[in-house]
Amino acid sequence: MSVLRDVLEELYSMFAADAWLSLGILAIVAASAAASLLVSPLAGGVLLLAGCLLTLAGSVLRMAIRRK
C-alpha cells in the first residue's frame, strides 16, 4: 500500500510543482479538442503542437528568470 501512496504523491508533486504549466497544457488540450471538432482535425493537431511548445518555452523562461 505504501508503494501506491508513494506513486500518487509523486504524481501530485509533479503537477503541483508548476501549476501554470499544468493549467496551460490542460487549456491547450481543451482548445485543440474543440478545434478538432469544430474546424478540422489538422487544425486541432497544429494548435496542440504549437500550444504545447509555446507553453513549455514560457515555463522554461519563467523558471530561468526566477533563478537569476
CHARMM internal coordinates of N, CA and C (Angstrom, degrees):
IC EDIT
DIST 1 N 1 CA 1.4418
DIST 1 CA 1 C 1.5243
ANGL 1 N 1 CA 1 C 110.95
DIST 1 C 2 N 1.3178
ANGL 1 CA 1 C 2 N 117.08
DIHE 1 N 1 CA 1 C 2 N -30.00
DIST 2 N 2 CA 1.4627
ANGL 1 C 2 N 2 CA 118.97
DIHE 1 CA 1 C 2 N 2 CA -179.39
DIST 2 CA 2 C 1.5252
ANGL 2 N 2 CA 2 C 111.39
DIHE 1 C 2 N 2 CA 2 C -70.81
DIST 2 C 3 N 1.3193
ANGL 2 CA 2 C 3 N 117.49
DIHE 2 N 2 CA 2 C 3 N -27.35
DIST 3 N 3 CA 1.4523
ANGL 2 C 3 N 3 CA 120.29
DIHE 2 CA 2 C 3 N 3 CA 178.12
DIST 3 CA 3 C 1.5355
ANGL 3 N 3 CA 3 C 109.48
DIHE 2 C 3 N 3 CA 3 C -66.66
DIST 3 C 4 N 1.3083
ANGL 3 CA 3 C 4 N 116.73
DIHE 3 N 3 CA 3 C 4 N -43.16
DIST 4 N 4 CA 1.4557
ANGL 3 C 4 N 4 CA 121.10
DIHE 3 CA 3 C 4 N 4 CA 178.01
DIST 4 CA 4 C 1.5264
ANGL 4 N 4 CA 4 C 110.64
DIHE 3 C 4 N 4 CA 4 C -62.53
DIST 4 C 5 N 1.3109
ANGL 4 CA 4 C 5 N 116.50
DIHE 4 N 4 CA 4 C 5 N -42.84
DIST 5 N 5 CA 1.4650
ANGL 4 C 5 N 5 CA 120.32
DIHE 4 CA 4 C 5 N 5 CA 178.30
DIST 5 CA 5 C 1.5204
ANGL 5 N 5 CA 5 C 110.90
DIHE 4 C 5 N 5 CA 5 C -63.51
DIST 5 C 6 N 1.3269
ANGL 5 CA 5 C 6 N 116.97
DIHE 5 N 5 CA 5 C 6 N -41.43
DIST 6 N 6 CA 1.4652
ANGL 5 C 6 N 6 CA 120.54
DIHE 5 CA 5 C 6 N 6 CA 178.38
DIST 6 CA 6 C 1.5242
ANGL 6 N 6 CA 6 C 111.54
DIHE 5 C 6 N 6 CA 6 C -62.98
DIST 6 C 7 N 1.3156
ANGL 6 CA 6 C 7 N 117.15
DIHE 6 N 6 CA 6 C 7 N -41.32
DIST 7 N 7 CA 1.4612
ANGL 6 C 7 N 7 CA 121.32
DIHE 6 CA 6 C 7 N 7 CA 178.88
DIST 7 CA 7 C 1.5261
ANGL 7 N 7 CA 7 C 110.13
DIHE 6 C 7 N 7 CA 7 C -64.53
DIST 7 C 8 N 1.3160
ANGL 7 CA 7 C 8 N 117.46
DIHE 7 N 7 CA 7 C 8 N -44.59
DIST 8 N 8 CA 1.4629
ANGL 7 C 8 N 8 CA 120.64
DIHE 7 CA 7 C 8 N 8 CA 179.26
DIST 8 CA 8 C 1.5239
ANGL 8 N 8 CA 8 C 111.49
DIHE 7 C 8 N 8 CA 8 C -64.94
DIST 8 C 9 N 1.3169
ANGL 8 CA 8 C 9 N 117.98
DIHE 8 N 8 CA 8 C 9 N -38.31
DIST 9 N 9 CA 1.4648
ANGL 8 C 9 N 9 CA 120.90
DIHE 8 CA 8 C 9 N 9 CA 176.94
DIST 9 CA 9 C 1.5223
ANGL 9 N 9 CA 9 C 111.20
DIHE 8 C 9 N 9 CA 9 C -64.38
DIST 9 C 10 N 1.3207
ANGL 9 CA 9 C 10 N 117.25
DIHE 9 N 9 CA 9 C 10 N -40.51
DIST 10 N 10 CA 1.4619
ANGL 9 C 10 N 10 CA 120.84
DIHE 9 CA 9 C 10 N 10 CA 178.47
DIST 10 CA 10 C 1.5272
ANGL 10 N 10 CA 10 C 111.17
DIHE 9 C 10 N 10 CA 10 C -65.61
DIST 10 C 11 N 1.3276
ANGL 10 CA 10 C 11 N 116.75
DIHE 10 N 10 CA 10 C 11 N -42.30
DIST 11 N 11 CA 1.4612
ANGL 10 C 11 N 11 CA 119.89
DIHE 10 CA 10 C 11 N 11 CA 177.57
DIST 11 CA 11 C 1.5266
ANGL 11 N 11 CA 11 C 110.93
DIHE 10 C 11 N 11 CA 11 C -62.43
DIST 11 C 12 N 1.3124
ANGL 11 CA 11 C 12 N 117.07
DIHE 11 N 11 CA 11 C 12 N -43.06
DIST 12 N 12 CA 1.4604
ANGL 11 C 12 N 12 CA 120.57
DIHE 11 CA 11 C 12 N 12 CA 178.74
DIST 12 CA 12 C 1.5176
ANGL 12 N 12 CA 12 C 110.80
DIHE 11 C 12 N 12 CA 12 C -63.28
DIST 12 C 13 N 1.3149
ANGL 12 CA 12 C 13 N 117.42
DIHE 12 N 12 CA 12 C 13 N -45.38
DIST 13 N 13 CA 1.4628
ANGL 12 C 13 N 13 CA 119.73
DIHE 12 CA 12 C 13 N 13 CA -178.19
DIST 13 CA 13 C 1.5246
ANGL 13 N 13 CA 13 C 111.18
DIHE 12 C 13 N 13 CA 13 C -67.48
DIST 13 C 14 N 1.3147
ANGL 13 CA 13 C 14 N 117.33
DIHE 13 N 13 CA 13 C 14 N -29.12
DIST 14 N 14 CA 1.4538
ANGL 13 C 14 N 14 CA 121.17
DIHE 13 CA 13 C 14 N 14 CA 178.72
DIST 14 CA 14 C 1.5325
ANGL 14 N 14 CA 14 C 110.46
DIHE 13 C 14 N 14 CA 14 C -65.15
DIST 14 C 15 N 1.3320
ANGL 14 CA 14 C 15 N 116.82
DIHE 14 N 14 CA 14 C 15 N -42.77
DIST 15 N 15 CA 1.4546
ANGL 14 C 15 N 15 CA 120.37
DIHE 14 CA 14 C 15 N 15 CA -178.23
DIST 15 CA 15 C 1.5153
ANGL 15 N 15 CA 15 C 112.21
DIHE 14 C 15 N 15 CA 15 C -84.93
DIST 15 C 16 N 1.3011
ANGL 15 CA 15 C 16 N 118.35
DIHE 15 N 15 CA 15 C 16 N -30.62
DIST 16 N 16 CA 1.4611
ANGL 15 C 16 N 16 CA 121.08
DIHE 15 CA 15 C 16 N 16 CA -178.80
DIST 16 CA 16 C 1.5197
ANGL 16 N 16 CA 16 C 111.84
DIHE 15 C 16 N 16 CA 16 C -80.16
DIST 16 C 17 N 1.3075
ANGL 16 CA 16 C 17 N 118.57
DIHE 16 N 16 CA 16 C 17 N -18.83
DIST 17 N 17 CA 1.4661
ANGL 16 C 17 N 17 CA 121.31
DIHE 16 CA 16 C 17 N 17 CA -178.54
DIST 17 CA 17 C 1.5140
ANGL 17 N 17 CA 17 C 110.69
DIHE 16 C 17 N 17 CA 17 C -64.05
DIST 17 C 18 N 1.3024
ANGL 17 CA 17 C 18 N 118.81
DIHE 17 N 17 CA 17 C 18 N -39.50
DIST 18 N 18 CA 1.4577
ANGL 17 C 18 N 18 CA 122.11
DIHE 17 CA 17 C 18 N 18 CA 177.85
DIST 18 CA 18 C 1.5250
ANGL 18 N 18 CA 18 C 108.17
DIHE 17 C 18 N 18 CA 18 C -131.49
DIST 18 C 19 N 1.3168
ANGL 18 CA 18 C 19 N 114.32
DIHE 18 N 18 CA 18 C 19 N 85.31
DIST 19 N 19 CA 1.4621
ANGL 18 C 19 N 19 CA 120.10
DIHE 18 CA 18 C 19 N 19 CA -175.26
DIST 19 CA 19 C 1.5281
ANGL 19 N 19 CA 19 C 111.46
DIHE 18 C 19 N 19 CA 19 C -64.98
DIST 19 C 20 N 1.3357
ANGL 19 CA 19 C 20 N 118.22
DIHE 19 N 19 CA 19 C 20 N -35.67
DIST 20 N 20 CA 1.4582
ANGL 19 C 20 N 20 CA 120.59
DIHE 19 CA 19 C 20 N 20 CA 179.87
DIST 20 CA 20 C 1.5198
ANGL 20 N 20 CA 20 C 111.22
DIHE 19 C 20 N 20 CA 20 C -63.71
DIST 20 C 21 N 1.3141
ANGL 20 CA 20 C 21 N 116.90
DIHE 20 N 20 CA 20 C 21 N -39.34
DIST 21 N 21 CA 1.4615
ANGL 20 C 21 N 21 CA 119.92
DIHE 20 CA 20 C 21 N 21 CA 178.36
DIST 21 CA 21 C 1.5297
ANGL 21 N 21 CA 21 C 110.51
DIHE 20 C 21 N 21 CA 21 C -64.84
DIST 21 C 22 N 1.3152
ANGL 21 CA 21 C 22 N 116.51
DIHE 21 N 21 CA 21 C 22 N -45.03
DIST 22 N 22 CA 1.4626
ANGL 21 C 22 N 22 CA 120.65
DIHE 21 CA 21 C 22 N 22 CA 179.94
DIST 22 CA 22 C 1.5207
ANGL 22 N 22 CA 22 C 111.37
DIHE 21 C 22 N 22 CA 22 C -62.45
DIST 22 C 23 N 1.3304
ANGL 22 CA 22 C 23 N 117.13
DIHE 22 N 22 CA 22 C 23 N -45.26
DIST 23 N 23 CA 1.4619
ANGL 22 C 23 N 23 CA 120.27
DIHE 22 CA 22 C 23 N 23 CA -179.89
DIST 23 CA 23 C 1.5248
ANGL 23 N 23 CA 23 C 111.44
DIHE 22 C 23 N 23 CA 23 C -67.07
DIST 23 C 24 N 1.3195
ANGL 23 CA 23 C 24 N 116.35
DIHE 23 N 23 CA 23 C 24 N -38.07
DIST 24 N 24 CA 1.4612
ANGL 23 C 24 N 24 CA 119.65
DIHE 23 CA 23 C 24 N 24 CA 178.08
DIST 24 CA 24 C 1.5081
ANGL 24 N 24 CA 24 C 112.47
DIHE 23 C 24 N 24 CA 24 C -63.43
DIST 24 C 25 N 1.3028
ANGL 24 CA 24 C 25 N 116.34
DIHE 24 N 24 CA 24 C 25 N -44.44
DIST 25 N 25 CA 1.4697
ANGL 24 C 25 N 25 CA 120.43
DIHE 24 CA 24 C 25 N 25 CA 179.45
DIST 25 CA 25 C 1.5308
ANGL 25 N 25 CA 25 C 110.45
DIHE 24 C 25 N 25 CA 25 C -64.85
DIST 25 C 26 N 1.3299
ANGL 25 CA 25 C 26 N 117.48
DIHE 25 N 25 CA 25 C 26 N -42.16
DIST 26 N 26 CA 1.4687
ANGL 25 C 26 N 26 CA 119.88
DIHE 25 CA 25 C 26 N 26 CA 177.92
DIST 26 CA 26 C 1.5256
ANGL 26 N 26 CA 26 C 111.47
DIHE 25 C 26 N 26 CA 26 C -61.62
DIST 26 C 27 N 1.3315
ANGL 26 CA 26 C 27 N 116.97
DIHE 26 N 26 CA 26 C 27 N -40.34
DIST 27 N 27 CA 1.4616
ANGL 26 C 27 N 27 CA 120.46
DIHE 26 CA 26 C 27 N 27 CA 178.59
DIST 27 CA 27 C 1.5315
ANGL 27 N 27 CA 27 C 111.12
DIHE 26 C 27 N 27 CA 27 C -65.89
DIST 27 C 28 N 1.3100
ANGL 27 CA 27 C 28 N 116.36
DIHE 27 N 27 CA 27 C 28 N -39.81
DIST 28 N 28 CA 1.4615
ANGL 27 C 28 N 28 CA 119.75
DIHE 27 CA 27 C 28 N 28 CA 179.85
DIST 28 CA 28 C 1.5229
ANGL 28 N 28 CA 28 C 111.01
DIHE 27 C 28 N 28 CA 28 C -68.51
DIST 28 C 29 N 1.2980
ANGL 28 CA 28 C 29 N 117.59
DIHE 28 N 28 CA 28 C 29 N -39.41
DIST 29 N 29 CA 1.4738
ANGL 28 C 29 N 29 CA 120.14
DIHE 28 CA 28 C 29 N 29 CA 177.62
DIST 29 CA 29 C 1.5274
ANGL 29 N 29 CA 29 C 110.09
DIHE 28 C 29 N 29 CA 29 C -63.13
DIST 29 C 30 N 1.3328
ANGL 29 CA 29 C 30 N 117.23
DIHE 29 N 29 CA 29 C 30 N -41.91
DIST 30 N 30 CA 1.4664
ANGL 29 C 30 N 30 CA 120.24
DIHE 29 CA 29 C 30 N 30 CA 178.57
DIST 30 CA 30 C 1.5290
ANGL 30 N 30 CA 30 C 110.83
DIHE 29 C 30 N 30 CA 30 C -65.17
DIST 30 C 31 N 1.3319
ANGL 30 CA 30 C 31 N 116.86
DIHE 30 N 30 CA 30 C 31 N -42.82
DIST 31 N 31 CA 1.4653
ANGL 30 C 31 N 31 CA 120.19
DIHE 30 CA 30 C 31 N 31 CA -179.97
DIST 31 CA 31 C 1.5283
ANGL 31 N 31 CA 31 C 111.24
DIHE 30 C 31 N 31 CA 31 C -65.88
DIST 31 C 32 N 1.3117
ANGL 31 CA 31 C 32 N 117.21
DIHE 31 N 31 CA 31 C 32 N -39.28
DIST 32 N 32 CA 1.4659
ANGL 31 C 32 N 32 CA 119.01
DIHE 31 CA 31 C 32 N 32 CA -179.98
DIST 32 CA 32 C 1.5279
ANGL 32 N 32 CA 32 C 111.46
DIHE 31 C 32 N 32 CA 32 C -71.57
DIST 32 C 33 N 1.3140
ANGL 32 CA 32 C 33 N 117.07
DIHE 32 N 32 CA 32 C 33 N -32.02
DIST 33 N 33 CA 1.4687
ANGL 32 C 33 N 33 CA 118.97
DIHE 32 CA 32 C 33 N 33 CA 175.29
DIST 33 CA 33 C 1.5239
ANGL 33 N 33 CA 33 C 110.06
DIHE 32 C 33 N 33 CA 33 C -65.72
DIST 33 C 34 N 1.3358
ANGL 33 CA 33 C 34 N 115.99
DIHE 33 N 33 CA 33 C 34 N -42.09
DIST 34 N 34 CA 1.4632
ANGL 33 C 34 N 34 CA 119.43
DIHE 33 CA 33 C 34 N 34 CA 177.81
DIST 34 CA 34 C 1.5297
ANGL 34 N 34 CA 34 C 110.66
DIHE 33 C 34 N 34 CA 34 C -64.68
DIST 34 C 35 N 1.3182
ANGL 34 CA 34 C 35 N 117.11
DIHE 34 N 34 CA 34 C 35 N -41.89
DIST 35 N 35 CA 1.4638
ANGL 34 C 35 N 35 CA 120.47
DIHE 34 CA 34 C 35 N 35 CA 179.21
DIST 35 CA 35 C 1.5286
ANGL 35 N 35 CA 35 C 110.73
DIHE 34 C 35 N 35 CA 35 C -64.57
DIST 35 C 36 N 1.3094
ANGL 35 CA 35 C 36 N 116.86
DIHE 35 N 35 CA 35 C 36 N -37.07
DIST 36 N 36 CA 1.4683
ANGL 35 C 36 N 36 CA 119.69
DIHE 35 CA 35 C 36 N 36 CA 178.48
DIST 36 CA 36 C 1.5190
ANGL 36 N 36 CA 36 C 111.64
DIHE 35 C 36 N 36 CA 36 C -64.47
DIST 36 C 37 N 1.3168
ANGL 36 CA 36 C 37 N 115.92
DIHE 36 N 36 CA 36 C 37 N -37.72
DIST 37 N 37 CA 1.4636
ANGL 36 C 37 N 37 CA 119.24
DIHE 36 CA 36 C 37 N 37 CA -179.60
DIST 37 CA 37 C 1.5238
ANGL 37 N 37 CA 37 C 112.56
DIHE 36 C 37 N 37 CA 37 C -78.53
DIST 37 C 38 N 1.3405
ANGL 37 CA 37 C 38 N 116.54
DIHE 37 N 37 CA 37 C 38 N -38.06
DIST 38 N 38 CA 1.4583
ANGL 37 C 38 N 38 CA 120.01
DIHE 37 CA 37 C 38 N 38 CA -173.35
DIST 38 CA 38 C 1.5240
ANGL 38 N 38 CA 38 C 113.76
DIHE 37 C 38 N 38 CA 38 C -90.21
DIST 38 C 39 N 1.3246
ANGL 38 CA 38 C 39 N 117.74
DIHE 38 N 38 CA 38 C 39 N -34.84
DIST 39 N 39 CA 1.4593
ANGL 38 C 39 N 39 CA 120.48
DIHE 38 CA 38 C 39 N 39 CA -175.21
DIST 39 CA 39 C 1.5244
ANGL 39 N 39 CA 39 C 109.58
DIHE 38 C 39 N 39 CA 39 C -106.11
DIST 39 C 40 N 1.3342
ANGL 39 CA 39 C 40 N 115.83
DIHE 39 N 39 CA 39 C 40 N -78.23
DIST 40 N 40 CA 1.4642
ANGL 39 C 40 N 40 CA 120.71
DIHE 39 CA 39 C 40 N 40 CA 176.94
DIST 40 CA 40 C 1.5226
ANGL 40 N 40 CA 40 C 108.53
DIHE 39 C 40 N 40 CA 40 C -164.45
DIST 40 C 41 N 1.3166
ANGL 40 CA 40 C 41 N 116.71
DIHE 40 N 40 CA 40 C 41 N 157.48
DIST 41 N 41 CA 1.4636
ANGL 40 C 41 N 41 CA 118.93
DIHE 40 CA 40 C 41 N 41 CA 177.93
DIST 41 CA 41 C 1.5258
ANGL 41 N 41 CA 41 C 112.75
DIHE 40 C 41 N 41 CA 41 C -61.66
DIST 41 C 42 N 1.3168
ANGL 41 CA 41 C 42 N 117.16
DIHE 41 N 41 CA 41 C 42 N -32.94
DIST 42 N 42 CA 1.4588
ANGL 41 C 42 N 42 CA 120.26
DIHE 41 CA 41 C 42 N 42 CA 178.45
DIST 42 CA 42 C 1.5281
ANGL 42 N 42 CA 42 C 111.12
DIHE 41 C 42 N 42 CA 42 C -64.38
DIST 42 C 43 N 1.3189
ANGL 42 CA 42 C 43 N 116.87
DIHE 42 N 42 CA 42 C 43 N -42.35
DIST 43 N 43 CA 1.4649
ANGL 42 C 43 N 43 CA 120.89
DIHE 42 CA 42 C 43 N 43 CA 178.20
DIST 43 CA 43 C 1.5284
ANGL 43 N 43 CA 43 C 110.21
DIHE 42 C 43 N 43 CA 43 C -63.03
DIST 43 C 44 N 1.3102
ANGL 43 CA 43 C 44 N 116.86
DIHE 43 N 43 CA 43 C 44 N -40.52
DIST 44 N 44 CA 1.4558
ANGL 43 C 44 N 44 CA 120.38
DIHE 43 CA 43 C 44 N 44 CA 177.96
DIST 44 CA 44 C 1.5167
ANGL 44 N 44 CA 44 C 111.99
DIHE 43 C 44 N 44 CA 44 C -63.62
DIST 44 C 45 N 1.3210
ANGL 44 CA 44 C 45 N 116.38
DIHE 44 N 44 CA 44 C 45 N -40.47
DIST 45 N 45 CA 1.4675
ANGL 44 C 45 N 45 CA 120.54
DIHE 44 CA 44 C 45 N 45 CA 178.85
DIST 45 CA 45 C 1.5101
ANGL 45 N 45 CA 45 C 112.55
DIHE 44 C 45 N 45 CA 45 C -66.95
DIST 45 C 46 N 1.3201
ANGL 45 CA 45 C 46 N 115.97
DIHE 45 N 45 CA 45 C 46 N -41.98
DIST 46 N 46 CA 1.4718
ANGL 45 C 46 N 46 CA 119.84
DIHE 45 CA 45 C 46 N 46 CA 178.56
DIST 46 CA 46 C 1.5144
ANGL 46 N 46 CA 46 C 109.90
DIHE 45 C 46 N 46 CA 46 C -64.83
DIST 46 C 47 N 1.3331
ANGL 46 CA 46 C 47 N 117.01
DIHE 46 N 46 CA 46 C 47 N -43.54
DIST 47 N 47 CA 1.4674
ANGL 46 C 47 N 47 CA 120.75
DIHE 46 CA 46 C 47 N 47 CA 178.30
DIST 47 CA 47 C 1.5209
ANGL 47 N 47 CA 47 C 110.99
DIHE 46 C 47 N 47 CA 47 C -62.18
DIST 47 C 48 N 1.3171
ANGL 47 CA 47 C 48 N 117.11
DIHE 47 N 47 CA 47 C 48 N -40.90
DIST 48 N 48 CA 1.4576
ANGL 47 C 48 N 48 CA 120.67
DIHE 47 CA 47 C 48 N 48 CA 179.09
DIST 48 CA 48 C 1.5272
ANGL 48 N 48 CA 48 C 111.46
DIHE 47 C 48 N 48 CA 48 C -63.44
DIST 48 C 49 N 1.3122
ANGL 48 CA 48 C 49 N 116.93
DIHE 48 N 48 CA 48 C 49 N -47.27
DIST 49 N 49 CA 1.4609
ANGL 48 C 49 N 49 CA 120.60
DIHE 48 CA 48 C 49 N 49 CA -179.67
DIST 49 CA 49 C 1.5221
ANGL 49 N 49 CA 49 C 111.54
DIHE 48 C 49 N 49 CA 49 C -63.85
DIST 49 C 50 N 1.3193
ANGL 49 CA 49 C 50 N 116.91
DIHE 49 N 49 CA 49 C 50 N -51.98
DIST 50 N 50 CA 1.4666
ANGL 49 C 50 N 50 CA 120.50
DIHE 49 CA 49 C 50 N 50 CA -177.80
DIST 50 CA 50 C 1.5220
ANGL 50 N 50 CA 50 C 111.21
DIHE 49 C 50 N 50 CA 50 C -64.69
DIST 50 C 51 N 1.3039
ANGL 50 CA 50 C 51 N 116.59
DIHE 50 N 50 CA 50 C 51 N -41.90
DIST 51 N 51 CA 1.4577
ANGL 50 C 51 N 51 CA 119.92
DIHE 50 CA 50 C 51 N 51 CA -178.73
DIST 51 CA 51 C 1.5212
ANGL 51 N 51 CA 51 C 112.92
DIHE 50 C 51 N 51 CA 51 C -65.36
DIST 51 C 52 N 1.3096
ANGL 51 CA 51 C 52 N 116.99
DIHE 51 N 51 CA 51 C 52 N -42.41
DIST 52 N 52 CA 1.4701
ANGL 51 C 52 N 52 CA 120.12
DIHE 51 CA 51 C 52 N 52 CA 179.03
DIST 52 CA 52 C 1.5222
ANGL 52 N 52 CA 52 C 111.21
DIHE 51 C 52 N 52 CA 52 C -66.40
DIST 52 C 53 N 1.3297
ANGL 52 CA 52 C 53 N 116.83
DIHE 52 N 52 CA 52 C 53 N -40.69
DIST 53 N 53 CA 1.4643
ANGL 52 C 53 N 53 CA 119.58
DIHE 52 CA 52 C 53 N 53 CA 178.40
DIST 53 CA 53 C 1.5245
ANGL 53 N 53 CA 53 C 111.47
DIHE 52 C 53 N 53 CA 53 C -65.21
DIST 53 C 54 N 1.3248
ANGL 53 CA 53 C 54 N 117.39
DIHE 53 N 53 CA 53 C 54 N -43.18
DIST 54 N 54 CA 1.4611
ANGL 53 C 54 N 54 CA 120.59
DIHE 53 CA 53 C 54 N 54 CA 178.54
DIST 54 CA 54 C 1.5303
ANGL 54 N 54 CA 54 C 112.16
DIHE 53 C 54 N 54 CA 54 C -66.23
DIST 54 C 55 N 1.3124
ANGL 54 CA 54 C 55 N 116.54
DIHE 54 N 54 CA 54 C 55 N -39.52
DIST 55 N 55 CA 1.4631
ANGL 54 C 55 N 55 CA 120.00
DIHE 54 CA 54 C 55 N 55 CA 178.25
DIST 55 CA 55 C 1.5204
ANGL 55 N 55 CA 55 C 110.82
DIHE 54 C 55 N 55 CA 55 C -65.59
DIST 55 C 56 N 1.3044
ANGL 55 CA 55 C 56 N 117.31
DIHE 55 N 55 CA 55 C 56 N -41.47
DIST 56 N 56 CA 1.4609
ANGL 55 C 56 N 56 CA 121.01
DIHE 55 CA 55 C 56 N 56 CA 177.61
DIST 56 CA 56 C 1.5245
ANGL 56 N 56 CA 56 C 111.08
DIHE 55 C 56 N 56 CA 56 C -64.16
DIST 56 C 57 N 1.3332
ANGL 56 CA 56 C 57 N 116.82
DIHE 56 N 56 CA 56 C 57 N -44.35
DIST 57 N 57 CA 1.4649
ANGL 56 C 57 N 57 CA 120.29
DIHE 56 CA 56 C 57 N 57 CA 178.69
DIST 57 CA 57 C 1.5269
ANGL 57 N 57 CA 57 C 110.82
DIHE 56 C 57 N 57 CA 57 C -62.65
DIST 57 C 58 N 1.3163
ANGL 57 CA 57 C 58 N 117.31
DIHE 57 N 57 CA 57 C 58 N -41.14
DIST 58 N 58 CA 1.4653
ANGL 57 C 58 N 58 CA 120.62
DIHE 57 CA 57 C 58 N 58 CA 177.40
DIST 58 CA 58 C 1.5093
ANGL 58 N 58 CA 58 C 112.16
DIHE 57 C 58 N 58 CA 58 C -63.25
DIST 58 C 59 N 1.3141
ANGL 58 CA 58 C 59 N 117.03
DIHE 58 N 58 CA 58 C 59 N -39.44
DIST 59 N 59 CA 1.4540
ANGL 58 C 59 N 59 CA 120.88
DIHE 58 CA 58 C 59 N 59 CA 178.77
DIST 59 CA 59 C 1.5287
ANGL 59 N 59 CA 59 C 111.38
DIHE 58 C 59 N 59 CA 59 C -66.10
DIST 59 C 60 N 1.3156
ANGL 59 CA 59 C 60 N 116.17
DIHE 59 N 59 CA 59 C 60 N -41.91
DIST 60 N 60 CA 1.4680
ANGL 59 C 60 N 60 CA 120.30
DIHE 59 CA 59 C 60 N 60 CA 178.70
DIST 60 CA 60 C 1.5205
ANGL 60 N 60 CA 60 C 110.40
DIHE 59 C 60 N 60 CA 60 C -64.33
DIST 60 C 61 N 1.3346
ANGL 60 CA 60 C 61 N 117.46
DIHE 60 N 60 CA 60 C 61 N -43.33
DIST 61 N 61 CA 1.4580
ANGL 60 C 61 N 61 CA 120.79
DIHE 60 CA 60 C 61 N 61 CA 178.64
DIST 61 CA 61 C 1.5277
ANGL 61 N 61 CA 61 C 111.49
DIHE 60 C 61 N 61 CA 61 C -63.65
DIST 61 C 62 N 1.3138
ANGL 61 CA 61 C 62 N 117.22
DIHE 61 N 61 CA 61 C 62 N -41.26
DIST 62 N 62 CA 1.4646
ANGL 61 C 62 N 62 CA 121.63
DIHE 61 CA 61 C 62 N 62 CA 179.20
DIST 62 CA 62 C 1.5363
ANGL 62 N 62 CA 62 C 110.67
DIHE 61 C 62 N 62 CA 62 C -62.20
DIST 62 C 63 N 1.3206
ANGL 62 CA 62 C 63 N 116.63
DIHE 62 N 62 CA 62 C 63 N -42.31
DIST 63 N 63 CA 1.4595
ANGL 62 C 63 N 63 CA 120.21
DIHE 62 CA 62 C 63 N 63 CA 178.37
DIST 63 CA 63 C 1.5293
ANGL 63 N 63 CA 63 C 111.40
DIHE 62 C 63 N 63 CA 63 C -67.96
DIST 63 C 64 N 1.3123
ANGL 63 CA 63 C 64 N 117.01
DIHE 63 N 63 CA 63 C 64 N -37.44
DIST 64 N 64 CA 1.4696
ANGL 63 C 64 N 64 CA 120.44
DIHE 63 CA 63 C 64 N 64 CA 179.30
DIST 64 CA 64 C 1.5260
ANGL 64 N 64 CA 64 C 110.73
DIHE 63 C 64 N 64 CA 64 C -65.57
DIST 64 C 65 N 1.3224
ANGL 64 CA 64 C 65 N 116.62
DIHE 64 N 64 CA 64 C 65 N -40.04
DIST 65 N 65 CA 1.4582
ANGL 64 C 65 N 65 CA 120.89
DIHE 64 CA 64 C 65 N 65 CA 178.49
DIST 65 CA 65 C 1.5258
ANGL 65 N 65 CA 65 C 110.47
DIHE 64 C 65 N 65 CA 65 C -66.55
DIST 65 C 66 N 1.3138
ANGL 65 CA 65 C 66 N 116.98
DIHE 65 N 65 CA 65 C 66 N -40.12
DIST 66 N 66 CA 1.4741
ANGL 65 C 66 N 66 CA 120.79
DIHE 65 CA 65 C 66 N 66 CA 179.19
DIST 66 CA 66 C 1.5350
ANGL 66 N 66 CA 66 C 112.25
DIHE 65 C 66 N 66 CA 66 C -62.59
DIST 66 C 67 N 1.3093
ANGL 66 CA 66 C 67 N 116.72
DIHE 66 N 66 CA 66 C 67 N -36.55
DIST 67 N 67 CA 1.4617
ANGL 66 C 67 N 67 CA 120.81
DIHE 66 CA 66 C 67 N 67 CA -175.13
DIST 67 CA 67 C 1.5095
ANGL 67 N 67 CA 67 C 112.77
DIHE 66 C 67 N 67 CA 67 C -79.49
DIST 67 C 68 N 1.3211
ANGL 67 CA 67 C 68 N 118.57
DIHE 67 N 67 CA 67 C 68 N -15.12
DIST 68 N 68 CA 1.4655
ANGL 67 C 68 N 68 CA 120.34
DIHE 67 CA 67 C 68 N 68 CA -179.88
DIST 68 CA 68 C 1.4869
ANGL 68 N 68 CA 68 C 112.51
DIHE 67 C 68 N 68 CA 68 C -75.80
END
COOR INIT
IC SEED 1 N 1 CA 1 C
IC BUILD
